[in-house]
Amino acid sequence: MTTARSSPQLNSHSMTHPQNISTVMAKSGAHATTPSPTVCTNLPSEQIKQARQYYVTAYSSDIMPLCALVPERCYFGNAPTLVQMGRQCGREFVISWLSDKIAAYSATLSEADRLTAADIDHLALEIFGSYSSLNLAEVMLFFSRLAAGVYGQVVYGSVRAENIASRIPRFLESRQKEIDHYERQREEQQRRAEEERRKLHAVDYGTYKSLLAKLAAERFAGDEDAARAYLCGASPRI
């Protein structure tokens, strides 16, 4: 009989008062390289506390399923990267934030497949150590899609930190394709907007000739070539 494993529940207190990262690594048995960013020593402790509370609230696990509805916003929004949050709030806080998201994903699995605390800590360290350039919304998008089976159904008994981490490159590949797609869309929208702007200010040929003749008569002694050069930004012949 398989023993059910319950994922640890994280709360706002445990996130705003995270464990020491060395303790986390010792518990998880992780071999990931220790990430370099730490708390910015120039920030007052009260400011760090406020920043941590902001991230706990603004990027909570409750809104993680909604990220799949707005992937473009996840890619192009204002969410900071993991490394940026680490510089502001400390790397221990980043591990706690990631652990909360992993625990939320684990809660979607069957009892027998849920990750242990050590699994969660190991995966959090792996993500921070290897993928710290991801922003917070992208991390939440990954776990939202992972829970939906977008990167393959997790097979019973195979839910391990390393198996989940192995799906991140697939997320990065699809992420790049989607970003390219959205950028092409934006370029096309800008091109169409420019065409509409030009059409709005365009005049028919007869009107153009009439205006050109008027300009030439008023400023260039009837010389339409000089008036045309003036309109095009060139220096008219004197």
VOVEXLO-921427 format. One record per residue (C-alpha): x, y, z; chain; residue number from 1. Coordinates in steps of 0.1 Angstrom, whole numbers. Example, Ala and Ser with C-alpha at 12.3 -4.5 7.8 and 13.67 -1.06 7.14 Angstrom:
<sites>
123 | -45 | 78 | A | 1
137 | -11 | 71 | A | 2
</sites>
This chain:
<sites>
0 | 0 | 0 | A | 1
14 | 34 | -9 | A | 2
16 | 59 | 19 | A | 3
-1 | 92 | 11 | A | 4
21 | 122 | 12 | A | 5
7 | 156 | 21 | A | 6
23 | 188 | 7 | A | 7
33 | 213 | 34 | A | 8
11 | 243 | 36 | A | 9
28 | 277 | 35 | A | 10
13 | 308 | 49 | A | 11
21 | 345 | 47 | A | 12
41 | 344 | 80 | A | 13
64 | 316 | 67 | A | 14
70 | 335 | 35 | A | 15
77 | 369 | 51 | A | 16
99 | 352 | 76 | A | 17
116 | 325 | 54 | A | 18
140 | 298 | 65 | A | 19
178 | 303 | 61 | A | 20
187 | 290 | 27 | A | 21
215 | 268 | 41 | A | 22
189 | 250 | 63 | A | 23
167 | 245 | 32 | A | 24
195 | 230 | 13 | A | 25
204 | 207 | 41 | A | 26
169 | 195 | 45 | A | 27
163 | 189 | 8 | A | 28
197 | 174 | 1 | A | 29
199 | 197 | -30 | A | 30
230 | 200 | -50 | A | 31
219 | 231 | -69 | A | 32
244 | 260 | -70 | A | 33
236 | 285 | -43 | A | 34
221 | 316 | -61 | A | 35
242 | 347 | -56 | A | 36
217 | 375 | -50 | A | 37
210 | 383 | -13 | A | 38
191 | 411 | 4 | A | 39
202 | 446 | -7 | A | 40
219 | 460 | 23 | A | 41
209 | 495 | 13 | A | 42
172 | 488 | 19 | A | 43
158 | 495 | 53 | A | 44
144 | 464 | 71 | A | 45
109 | 480 | 70 | A | 46
111 | 485 | 33 | A | 47
122 | 449 | 28 | A | 48
92 | 437 | 49 | A | 49
68 | 458 | 28 | A | 50
83 | 444 | -4 | A | 51
79 | 409 | 8 | A | 52
43 | 415 | 18 | A | 53
36 | 430 | -16 | A | 54
49 | 399 | -34 | A | 55
30 | 376 | -11 | A | 56
-2 | 394 | -20 | A | 57
2 | 405 | -56 | A | 58
17 | 371 | -68 | A | 59
-2 | 347 | -45 | A | 60
-10 | 311 | -55 | A | 61
-47 | 320 | -56 | A | 62
-43 | 338 | -89 | A | 63
-19 | 312 | -104 | A | 64
-46 | 294 | -124 | A | 65
-56 | 327 | -140 | A | 66
-21 | 332 | -156 | A | 67
-30 | 306 | -183 | A | 68
-57 | 330 | -195 | A | 69
-34 | 359 | -201 | A | 70
0 | 345 | -212 | A | 71
9 | 377 | -231 | A | 72
6 | 397 | -199 | A | 73
28 | 372 | -181 | A | 74
55 | 377 | -208 | A | 75
53 | 414 | -213 | A | 76
39 | 427 | -180 | A | 77
58 | 443 | -151 | A | 78
65 | 412 | -130 | A | 79
101 | 412 | -117 | A | 80
124 | 383 | -123 | A | 81
133 | 359 | -95 | A | 82
168 | 374 | -94 | A | 83
154 | 409 | -90 | A | 84
131 | 398 | -62 | A | 85
161 | 381 | -46 | A | 86
181 | 413 | -46 | A | 87
152 | 432 | -30 | A | 88
138 | 406 | -6 | A | 89
166 | 381 | -1 | A | 90
171 | 347 | -17 | A | 91
156 | 329 | 13 | A | 92
123 | 347 | 5 | A | 93
125 | 337 | -31 | A | 94
128 | 301 | -21 | A | 95
98 | 305 | 2 | A | 96
78 | 321 | -26 | A | 97
87 | 294 | -51 | A | 98
79 | 267 | -25 | A | 99
45 | 282 | -20 | A | 100
38 | 279 | -58 | A | 101
52 | 244 | -59 | A | 102
30 | 234 | -30 | A | 103
0 | 248 | -47 | A | 104
7 | 227 | -78 | A | 105
13 | 196 | -56 | A | 106
-21 | 201 | -41 | A | 107
-36 | 194 | -75 | A | 108
-21 | 159 | -75 | A | 109
-35 | 128 | -59 | A | 110
-26 | 122 | -23 | A | 111
0 | 95 | -32 | A | 112
18 | 117 | -57 | A | 113
21 | 149 | -37 | A | 114
55 | 163 | -31 | A | 115
72 | 161 | 2 | A | 116
87 | 191 | 19 | A | 117
122 | 180 | 8 | A | 118
110 | 176 | -28 | A | 119
95 | 211 | -27 | A | 120
126 | 227 | -13 | A | 121
148 | 208 | -38 | A | 122
127 | 220 | -67 | A | 123
126 | 256 | -54 | A | 124
164 | 257 | -52 | A | 125
167 | 241 | -87 | A | 126
144 | 267 | -102 | A | 127
161 | 297 | -85 | A | 128
196 | 284 | -93 | A | 129
190 | 276 | -129 | A | 130
161 | 297 | -141 | A | 131
163 | 329 | -121 | A | 132
158 | 350 | -152 | A | 133
121 | 340 | -153 | A | 134
97 | 365 | -140 | A | 135
72 | 357 | -113 | A | 136
42 | 356 | -136 | A | 137
60 | 332 | -159 | A | 138
68 | 309 | -130 | A | 139
31 | 309 | -121 | A | 140
21 | 303 | -158 | A | 141
44 | 273 | -159 | A | 142
29 | 256 | -129 | A | 143
-6 | 265 | -141 | A | 144
0 | 248 | -174 | A | 145
18 | 219 | -157 | A | 146
-12 | 213 | -136 | A | 147
-34 | 213 | -167 | A | 148
-12 | 187 | -184 | A | 149
1 | 210 | -211 | A | 150
36 | 196 | -208 | A | 151
25 | 160 | -205 | A | 152
5 | 141 | -179 | A | 153
24 | 133 | -147 | A | 154
24 | 95 | -144 | A | 155
15 | 80 | -111 | A | 156
46 | 75 | -90 | A | 157
68 | 97 | -112 | A | 158
62 | 130 | -95 | A | 159
97 | 140 | -84 | A | 160
114 | 174 | -83 | A | 161
138 | 164 | -111 | A | 162
109 | 152 | -133 | A | 163
91 | 185 | -129 | A | 164
123 | 205 | -135 | A | 165
128 | 186 | -167 | A | 166
96 | 201 | -181 | A | 167
109 | 237 | -177 | A | 168
129 | 236 | -210 | A | 169
97 | 227 | -228 | A | 170
80 | 257 | -212 | A | 171
109 | 279 | -223 | A | 172
107 | 266 | -259 | A | 173
70 | 273 | -261 | A | 174
75 | 306 | -243 | A | 175
99 | 318 | -270 | A | 176
76 | 308 | -298 | A | 177
47 | 326 | -281 | A | 178
68 | 358 | -275 | A | 179
78 | 357 | -312 | A | 180
42 | 353 | -322 | A | 181
30 | 382 | -300 | A | 182
58 | 404 | -313 | A | 183
49 | 397 | -349 | A | 184
13 | 406 | -340 | A | 185
24 | 438 | -325 | A | 186
45 | 447 | -355 | A | 187
15 | 440 | -378 | A | 188
-7 | 462 | -356 | A | 189
18 | 490 | -357 | A | 190
21 | 487 | -394 | A | 191
-17 | 489 | -399 | A | 192
-20 | 518 | -375 | A | 193
6 | 537 | -395 | A | 194
-12 | 530 | -427 | A | 195
-45 | 542 | -412 | A | 196
-27 | 573 | -399 | A | 197
-13 | 580 | -434 | A | 198
-48 | 574 | -450 | A | 199
-63 | 599 | -425 | A | 200
-39 | 626 | -436 | A | 201
-38 | 617 | -473 | A | 202
-54 | 639 | -500 | A | 203
-64 | 630 | -536 | A | 204
-41 | 640 | -565 | A | 205
-63 | 669 | -576 | A | 206
-63 | 685 | -541 | A | 207
-25 | 679 | -539 | A | 208
-19 | 697 | -572 | A | 209
-41 | 726 | -561 | A | 210
-23 | 729 | -527 | A | 211
11 | 726 | -544 | A | 212
3 | 754 | -569 | A | 213
-10 | 776 | -541 | A | 214
22 | 771 | -520 | A | 215
44 | 777 | -551 | A | 216
25 | 809 | -558 | A | 217
27 | 822 | -523 | A | 218
63 | 813 | -514 | A | 219
83 | 802 | -544 | A | 220
72 | 826 | -572 | A | 221
52 | 799 | -589 | A | 222
80 | 773 | -589 | A | 223
62 | 740 | -582 | A | 224
95 | 720 | -581 | A | 225
108 | 743 | -553 | A | 226
75 | 739 | -535 | A | 227
76 | 701 | -539 | A | 228
112 | 700 | -526 | A | 229
102 | 721 | -496 | A | 230
74 | 697 | -488 | A | 231
98 | 667 | -491 | A | 232
122 | 683 | -467 | A | 233
148 | 692 | -493 | A | 234
164 | 726 | -497 | A | 235
145 | 743 | -525 | A | 236
163 | 760 | -554 | A | 237
166 | 797 | -549 | A | 238
</sites>
